[in-house]
Amino acid sequence: MLPPTSLERRLVLQSVLSAFATGSFLTGTAVFFTRIVGLSASQVGLGLSLSGLVVFALSVPAGRLADRIGARRLWLIASVLEALAYLAFPLARGFVMFAILMAVLGTIETAARSGRGAYWLVIFERETRVRGMAYMRSARNIGYTLGAGAGGFALAIGTRPAIIAVPLLTAFLLVINAVLISRMPDVRRTADAGPDVAVAGLAVEGVEAGPGQGGVPGLRNVGFVILGLANGVLGTNQILLNVVVPLWLVERTDAPHILLAWLFGTNTVMAVLLQVRAARGADTVTGCLRLTRWCAWSFVLSCLLIAVTHDTVGWVSIVLIWAGHVTITGAELWQSASAWGFLSELSDPARLGEYQGVFHLGWQAASIISPALFTWLAMEQGAAGWSVIAAIAVVAAAVSHPAARVAEARLQQEAAVVTV
């Protein structure tokens, strides 16, 4: 359950705390914005969509900023600003202020993610990067679960002060989170384009190039851009888990609604216990492509299992939906692992933050399009719609293979030029 090195354990603690903070607020987001801010459900949805567009537009610039000012520094600054943003939520009134706050928060979270991702890539040795990221994701799932419990407790009380206390708790925890980040080993890039990683008082010379100098710009690495888009499509397993399957269960099956709690619980337990194991083999491009294929086949199996529950009854529906949820969780674990491996193996060392931003464009684009598309396909087209969703995943996995090899060849070509 615990990673072997002290650095990884420190990062696990930080991951649990930050996920606890944001998870507590996410649990009561809809209630807070409707009861405290005074918005309608459609206004909340519109504000969240606008925030998503801002995040999409700023993903690459935020990554470049991480390369310029340093990964840990950006991560720390963004974490402090994130805490301040949550302190402002109880003051929000009306749609305009809500939309501005969500756009600001989305900008800050994008910067924090870029800094955190680039920091992980630099601070871990290449052989342990994927394993380390897997531990971090398991830890974040634990934190989200704890946060959901805290947020649910506030919702159970239901009073206005209790609901307002949730973003204040989030801000408080994020301040502690910033303190933990400030005590992490620093990554200082030197004038000769090599970073010094200060770990336990020792300066360890790295091999990465200087911030944003030289290398292949992320958006010009066509194979990497396409790979990010394909991985983003496979990352829509989250849309199935959190949006489409719950709607399908409630409106198209006779399964009891309480099953939703067991589904989410199963997903969390699997993510905590199996993510590290699922990441094995993701330390090479070939291994990542193998996990991508497994992800796609899990996608297909899940769609087939859930599609037939429209015509089943009783325990048959319950078992099939649960099995479908297990298989789509498997797709989630393998997709996450392959994403870390691709970032580790195919990011230009001179532009780690930038490549983080480029790769995440795929998920952000998919998260804007897929909720409406997948919901329409499943709810309105039935089995045929589920077949289309499965086919989309298969196409994304197929495209990933040539895209990854093109991206790999582009970096090798650049490395050969630099060597000469």
N, C-alpha and C positions, 0 to 999 in steps of 0.2 A: 504493500500500500504506500509506503514512504520511499522516496528516491534515495539513492545511496550517498550523494554528496551533500555537504552542508549548504552550498550555494543553492542547489535545487530545493532543499527543504525550506530555505528562507523565501525562495520564490513561490513555493507552494503556500506558505503562510500568507504571503501578500496576495496571492490569487484568491484564496478563500475569503479574505477580508474584503477585497474589492468587489467580488461577486456577491457577498453577503450584503454589501452596501446597496448596489444597484438592484439586486434581486428583491430587496424589501420594498423598494419604490415601484418596481415593475408590477408587483402583485396587485397593488392598489391603484395603478395608473388611471384606469377608467373611472373609478369611484372618485379619486381626487379631482380630476379635471371636470367632471360633471357636477359634483356637489360643492366643491370649494371654489373652483375657478368659474363655474356657472356656464359650461359649454354644453352643446348638444353632442350626441354621438357622432353625427356627421362632421361637426366642426373638429372634434378630436381626430377623426380619421384624416381629414384634410390637412390638419397641422402636422400630423405624423408623416404624411406623404411629402409635404413641403420640406420637412426635415430630411427625409430620405434623398430628395433631389440635391439638397445642399451637401450632404455627405458624399454623394456621387461626384459632384463637381470638385470637391476639395480633396478627394482621396489621393491623387497623384501629387498635388502641391504640398500636402501634409507630409507625404513620404520624402519629398525633396528637402523639406525643412528639417526632417530628422537627420538627413545626411549632412546638412549644413551646420546645424548648431549642436549636434550630438544626440544620440538616441535616448540616453538616460535623462539628459537635461530636458528634452522636449516632453518625455513621459512624466517627469516630475512637475514641470510647469503646468502641463495640461491637467494633471491630477489635482493640483491646488485650485485651478480655475473651475474644475468640475465640482468640487466641494462648494465653492462660492455660488455656482449656478443653482445648485439644489437649495441653497439658503434663500434664493430669490423666488422660488416657486410659490411659497405661501403668500407672496405679495402680488402674484399675477391676478389680473382681472380682465376678462374679456378675451376675444379671439386674437386680436392683434398682438397683445402682450404675450399671450400663450405661444403664438406662432414664432415670435422673435426669440423667446426663451428656448423653444425647441430647436430652432435653427442654430442658436449659439451653443446649446448643449451638444447638438450633433457635430458641430465644428470641433468642439473641444474633445469629444470622444474619438473623433477621427484622428486627431493629432496624438492623443494618448495611445490609441491602438497602433499607429505607425511607429511611434517611439518604442513602445513595448515590444512589438514584433521585431524591429531592427535590433533592439538590445538583446533579445533572446538569440538571434542569429549570430551576433558577435560574441556574446559572453560564453556560449557553449562551444565546445570543440565540435568539429564537423561530425564526428562519429556519434556524439551524444545529443545532437540537436533535436532530432525527432522524438527521441525518448523523453527528453526534458519537456518539450512542448506537450507531449501526451500527459505527463504528470500534471502540468499546469492546467490542462483542460479538465482532467479528473477533479482537480482541486476546485476549479471554478464551478463545476456542477455541485459539489458539496456546498460551496458558498451560496449558490442560487437557491438551493433547497433550504438552507438556514434562513436566508433572506425572505423566502416565500412564507416560512413559518412566522417570522416577525411581522411581515405585512399582513398576513392572514389574521394574526392576533389583533392588530389594530382595527382591521375591518370587522372582526367579531365584536369588538367594543362598540364600534359604529358611531361614536360621538365625533363632533367636529374637531375638538382638540386632539383626539386620538389619531384622526386621519391626517391632520396638519403635522403631527409629530413624526410621521413617516419620512418625508423629505428632510426634516431636521436630523433624524437619526442617520439617514444616508449621508448627509453632509459631514456629520461628526465622524462616521466610519471612514469616509474618504480622506479626511484630514489625517487620521492615523495611517491610512494607506500611503499618503504622501510622505509621511515620516519614514515608513519602512522603505520606500523607494529611495529616499535620500541617503539611506544607509547601505544601499546596494553597492557592490564594487563598480567603480567608474570605468568607462571606456574612453580613453583620451587619444584622439588621433593626432599623430605627430606630423611635423613638417615634411618628413620623408615619405609620407603617405602610408605609414604603418601604424596601427593602433597599439597603444599600451593598455593592457587590461590589468588594473590594480586589483589583485585578489589576495586577501590576507596579508597585505603589506608588500607583496611581491609584484614587480612589474614584469609582465609576460608579453613578449613581443608577438604580435599577431601577423597575419598575412594579408589582411584586407587592404584595399587601396584607400586613398584619401577620400574625403567627403565630396561626393558629386564630381570628382575630377576624373576625366578619362572614362573608359568603359563604354558600354553600349547603352544609350538611353532606353528606358523601359518601353516606351511607346514605339520605339523603332525596332524592337525585337518582336517581329510579327508573330513568330511561333509562340513566344511567351504570352503575348496579348490574347491570342486565340485559346491557348491553354487555360488562361485565367477565366475567360468567358465560359469555356466548357466546364471547368471545375465549379464555376458559379451556378451553372445549370444543375449539376449533380448536387450542389449544396442546397437546392430547393427541397431536399428531404425535410428541412426544418418547416417549410410551408405545409407539407403534408402532415407532419407530426402535430403542429400547433394550430393549424387552421382547417385544412380540408378533412382530415380524418375525424376530428371532433364534430364538424358540421354534418358529415356523412352519418356518423353514429346517431346523432340526435334526430336527423330528419329522414333518413333512408333505411334505418334498421329498427328492429324491435329490442335491441340491446339496452339494458338499463343505463341511465345516465351516470350512475355512480362508477361505472366501468372506466370513465374518463380519468378518475383519480388513480386507478390501478395502472392505466396505460402510462400516464405521466410518471408514476412511481417506477414502473418497469424501465422506462427510458433513462431515468436518473441513475438507478442502480447499475444498469448496464454501462452507462457512460463512466461511472466512477470505477467500477471493477474491471472493465474490459478494454478501456481506451489504450492503456499502455501495451497490452497484449496485441490489440488490433494494429498498432503502429509498427510491429516487427516487420522488417523487410522494406520499410519506407526510407531507407538510407541510401538508395540508389534510384536512378530514373526508371530502370527496369522494374524494380520492386514497386515503385509508385504506380506504374502503369498496370501492374498486376492487381493492386488494390483498387484501382479505378474500375477494372473489369468486374471485380467482386461487388463493388458498390452498385454498378449498373444492374447486375443480375439480381441483387437484393431488391433494388428498386422494382424490377419487373415482377418478382415473386410477390412482393408486398401489394402491388397494384392488382394482381390476379386474385390474391386471397381476399382483399377487401371488396373488390368489385362484386364477387358472388354473394356477399352478405345481404345484398338487397333482396334476395329470394330465399334466404334461410331464416330459421326461427330458433328461439330459445338458446340453449347452450351451444348449439352449432355456430350461431352468430357470434356469441361471446368468444369462443375459442378461435374462430377464424380472424376476428378483428384483433384479438390479442396477438396472434401469430403474425398478422400483417404489420402490427406495430413493432414487434420484435425484429422483423426483417428490415423494416425501414430504419430502425435504430442501428442495425448492422451497417446499412448503407451510410448512415451518418458517421459512424466510427471510422470506416474505411476511407470515406471521402475526406474527413478531417486529417487523417494520417497522411494520405497522399498529398494533400495541399501543403502540409508542413515539409514533406520531402521535396516537392517541386520547388518550393521557396528556398530550401536549403541548397539544393543542387543546381538550380537554374537561375538564381539571382546573381547579377553582376556584383562582385565583392565591393566595387567602388560605389555602388548605388543601392545598397541594401534597403534603405527606407523607400526610395523611389519604386523599386520593384515590389515592395509590399503594397504600395498604393495601387500600382498597375494591376497586380494580381487580384486585389479585392474589388476592382471595378466590375468583374464578372458577377460576384455575389450581389453587389449592390444593384446592378442592372436587373438581375434575376429577381431580387426581392421586391423590386418595383412592379415588375410585369407578372410574375408567377402567381401571386395571391388571387388576382381576379381571373387570370387564365385558367389555373388549375381548378379553382372553385367552379367556374362555369363548365369546364370539361366534365368534372366528376358529378356535379349536382344536376346538370341539365342534359348531359349526354350519356350518363350511366356507364355501362360496361365499355362502350365504344370510347368514351372519354378517358376512362382509366387506361385503356390500351394506348391511346395517344400519349398520355403522360409517361407510360412505360417506354414507348418508342422514343420520346424526347431524351430520356436518360440514356438509352442505348446509343443514340446518335452522338450525344455529348461524349460518351466514353470512347466511341470510335474515333471521333475527331481529336481527342486528347493524344492519341498515339503519334500521328505524324506531327502534330503541333509541338509535342515535347521534344521530338528528335530534331526538328528545325531549330527550336530554341537552344538546344544543346549544341548543335553545330555552329550556331551564330556566336555563342560564347567561346567555343573552341577556336573559331576563326580569329576572334579578337585577341585571344590569349596568344595565338601563334604570331600575330602581327606585333604584339607588345614584346614578345620574346626576341623576335628578329631585330 
